[in-house]
Amino acid sequence: MITETLLKSLHPLEVKTLSVLKSGESFHSQDLANQLDWKLGQANQAVSWLAGRECLAEVQRYTTLSYELTELGREYAEKGTPTERILVLLQNDGPKTMPEMSQALGLENKDIGSAFGSLAKQGVLSLDSEKRAQVADLTKAQGIQETRGLLDRAMKAPGNILQSGDLSEGDQSIMDGLAKKRGASSSPFRVVEREVVLYSLTDYGKEMAEALVRAGITGEELGALTPGMIKDGSWKTGTFRPYNYQVRPARIPLGRRNPYCEYLDWVKNKLTSLGFEEFDGPLVETEFWNSDALFMPQFHSARDIHDVYYVDEPRMAKEIEQPYLDRVAAAHENGGDTGSRGWEYTFDRNFTRRLILRSQGTVMSAKTLHTAKVPGKYFGVLRCFRYDQVDATHLSDFYQTEGIVLGEDVNLRNLLGLLKMFAEEVAGATEVKYVPGYFPFTEPSVEVHIKHPVLGWFELGGAGIFRPEVTKPMGIDVPVLAWGLGIDRMALMHLGLNDLRELFSPNIENIRLRRKNA
């Protein structure tokens, strides 16, 4: 039954929505936002309220797939992709080494390396006797013109977005190699999936709209009395929305600690009780400690695993501590005194000073090595940052627990025992499996996976024994066990949750309930 009290209780967003809808026509929130010049959030809120009042009914639901040009994509569209720029440079100036190409084009070593690797695989480029890149056969180039076409189309498209349905089969194949759903800042296109829900006005909604017209309610009623209205006297002619003085006041509960904070403290207490010493460090790190000291080559695609956030100002650290810079550079270039051949490239001592937000906790394991005691056990619970598509098991701002164990007699069996403790005792998993893994800084390497009752199997993290190329430059000559595990994911299992975002939820009731059940 539609009463005067009900009509006056409607929010202005609901009133305006009902005033523009037509019976028998379907619409979605973006249509409403465009028609009323609202933000999409306002339209979504109005639709949600009216659907709850049964004034609107869902008609259809479907998912759209599109590709949005990233900031990197816009740069490629304007300046050219690394592949295009390398080919132009080599055709105009002749053979170049990778550092020379990097300096001439203003591109980072990893971008040069990835582009060269792709062109060399096609047979377009090759190395001469002096290990300089040169053009071998331009006719073998594949996908360059197609990529350029997609970039140009996206620049002209509304919102720089291309719809999947508008792409040919060939363009779709090229786009599959250019677009990412997670970590898209390192790709020219971002995969965007949107669920579209169509609604239509119900008979009850139509009656409500007609009743609003008869009552003279337009949605323009004033909701608050402001000092400005008192000063200019406009309140005298305005129509105010009624206030309900019968509404019960909000309940004020007692304050309690966040259950996730309590869990982190519990993990720290457990590890310190086992004899581990805790380490910590700054959120802003250099490429040197974040990757180079861990024997991750500056040009290799393995670097893309960590889609980092770069610091704009200041961009560079003043210096890297010696003798560790020289030792790590030697390990990369020729192996140094590690017994390895290294990566056989010229180490960029300028790039290594680049400042970033820490992308992995293992950076602190590397920084602790040169001051660590032998034997010794160390750990940290560290906040990390990577550009990632947020979902139930991924966050762009997350915590890892990292650790190292140094000693003459430590081995893989000891490491598996530590991983078993984390998976079963710290995470509370009952089903655990270990699979071989690959990390540039450990050999052998292993990944530990646990089974969540709702989300199924997911990776908890990686571990292994540090390679000599990591330990010897830091003055360590004994085996070093190392691990890096997602403590957010362990808490997900331990606290009985189904989504990582619940760990940081602003919903106080959910947090209170979680603490009660923890």
Helices and strands as residue ranges (DSSP letters): H 4-9, H 12-20, E 26-27, H 29-36, H 40-52, E 56-69, H 71-79, H 82-93, H 98-105, H 109-122, E 125-127, E 133-135, G 138-140, H 144-156, G 158-160, E 161-163, G 164-166, H 169-178, E 179-180, G 184-186, E 189-201, H 203-215, H 227-232, G 234-236, H 259-273, E 277-278, E 284-286, H 287-290, G 292-294, G 301-305, H 324-333, G 351-353, E 355-357, H 362-369, E 376-385, E 397-406, H 412-421, I 422-426, E 432-436, E 442-452, E 456-466, H 468-471, G 472-474, E 480-486, H 487-494, G 500-504, H 508-517
